[in-house]
C-alpha cells in the first residue's frame, strides 16, 4: 500500500509519491497500470520525490505513463516542486518560496509564486537547463532540439482541427527523430502575437493537455513567450548567447487534485 497524491500542471497530470519515508519499488508494468485511465488512477506520468544530496531539497524521478523513465518533465518539475512545498520544503524569498532539486537531466530551481490553499491552485516558475544552439537542427518541416527531452516543433495551419494524434504518431518514430524518437509539437501563431501549441508525447503515446518541455522548445524556436496549451497558459523567458539559450524559465499553473492510497496487488 502506497500513499499517493494527484497533481496537474495545466491539465498535464501526474501521480506523485513521497519516497523518502516509504519503500517504493515499482516495475514498468506496475507504473503503466497505475497511470492507466480505466484500470488505474489515470495520469500522464508518475513521479517519486526522493532524498537528495546536500544543497538540494529533493530529487525527482520521473516515469512516463508507459512505465519508462525520462530525464525531465517541465510540468512534472513544477508539480513536484509544489508538492515538496506542501510537505514543508523550500525557503521564503522575495517573490515566493524557492526550492532546489535534481532531476535526471541535472539541477533545477523552482519558485512557488502563488498558492491558494482553498482552491488547491498555484503558480510555479521552473528554471530549465541551458540548451546549446548546436543541438538545434532543422529537419523535415520543423526544428528538433532537446529541452530535457527531445522535441520536434512544426508550424501548422488550423491547429484546432489538426490531426495531432495521427501526425504525431507518424512523426514520433521518424528516422530524423533519432533512435528513441521525439515528442512532437504542433504550433500556430495567433493574431495577437502569442502562440498556441498541441503536443503528442512519446511514452504517453497520445496528445496531452500541456507539455512543459514542449512549451519551452516552442518558445526557443519562435522567440514567442506567451503560449497557450489546451490545459492552460504559460510564459517562457530566456536569454540567448552566441552558443546557447540560457536563464530559461517556464511559468504556469499547478493544481493539487486529491490524495489516496495505491494498491498494486492487481497490477
C-alpha positions, 0 to 999 in steps of 0.5 A, spaced: 500 500 500 502 506 497 500 513 499 499 517 493 497 524 491 494 527 484 497 533 481 496 537 474 500 542 471 495 545 466 491 539 465 498 535 464 497 530 470 501 526 474 501 521 480 506 523 485 509 519 491 513 521 497 519 516 497 523 518 502 519 515 508 516 509 504 519 503 500 517 504 493 519 499 488 515 499 482 516 495 475 514 498 468 508 494 468 506 496 475 507 504 473 503 503 466 497 500 470 497 505 475 497 511 470 492 507 466 485 511 465 480 505 466 484 500 470 488 505 474 488 512 477 489 515 470 495 520 469 500 522 464 506 520 468 508 518 475 513 521 479 517 519 486 520 525 490 526 522 493 532 524 498 537 528 495 544 530 496 546 536 500 544 543 497 538 540 494 531 539 497 529 533 493 530 529 487 525 527 482 524 521 478 520 521 473 516 515 469 512 516 463 505 513 463 508 507 459 512 505 465 519 508 462 523 513 465 525 520 462 530 525 464 525 531 465 518 533 465 517 541 465 510 540 468 512 534 472 518 539 475 513 544 477 508 539 480 513 536 484 516 542 486 509 544 489 508 538 492 515 538 496 512 545 498 506 542 501 510 537 505 514 543 508 520 544 503 523 550 500 525 557 503 521 564 503 524 569 498 522 575 495 517 573 490 515 566 493 518 560 496 524 557 492 526 550 492 532 546 489 532 539 486 535 534 481 532 531 476 535 526 471 537 531 466 541 535 472 539 541 477 533 545 477 530 551 481 523 552 482 519 558 485 512 557 488 509 564 486 502 563 488 498 558 492 491 558 494 490 553 499 482 553 498 482 552 491 488 547 491 491 552 485 498 555 484 503 558 480 510 555 479 516 558 475 521 552 473 528 554 471 530 549 465 537 547 463 541 551 458 540 548 451 546 549 446 544 552 439 548 546 436 543 541 438 538 545 434 537 542 427 532 543 422 529 537 419 523 535 415 518 541 416 520 543 423 526 544 428 528 538 433 532 540 439 532 537 446 529 541 452 530 535 457 527 531 452 527 531 445 522 535 441 520 536 434 516 543 433 512 544 426 508 550 424 501 548 422 495 551 419 488 550 423 491 547 429 484 546 432 482 541 427 489 538 426 490 531 426 495 531 432 494 524 434 495 521 427 501 526 425 504 525 431 504 518 431 507 518 424 512 523 426 514 520 433 518 514 430 521 518 424 528 516 422 530 524 423 527 523 430 533 519 432 533 512 435 528 513 441 524 518 437 521 525 439 515 528 442 512 532 437 509 539 437 504 542 433 504 550 433 500 556 430 501 563 431 495 567 433 493 574 431 495 577 437 502 575 437 502 569 442 502 562 440 498 556 441 501 549 441 498 541 441 503 536 443 503 528 442 508 525 447 512 519 446 511 514 452 504 517 453 503 515 446 497 520 445 496 528 445 496 531 452 493 537 455 500 541 456 507 539 455 512 543 459 518 541 455 514 542 449 512 549 451 519 551 452 522 548 445 516 552 442 518 558 445 526 557 443 524 556 436 519 562 435 522 567 440 514 567 442 513 567 450 506 567 451 503 560 449 497 557 450 496 549 451 489 546 451 490 545 459 492 552 460 497 558 459 504 559 460 510 564 459 517 562 457 523 567 458 530 566 456 536 569 454 540 567 448 548 567 447 552 566 441 552 558 443 546 557 447 539 559 450 540 560 457 536 563 464 530 559 461 524 559 465 517 556 464 511 559 468 504 556 469 499 553 473 499 547 478 493 544 481 493 539 487 487 534 485 486 529 491 490 524 495 489 516 496 492 510 497 495 505 491 494 498 491 498 494 486 496 487 488 492 487 481 497 490 477 
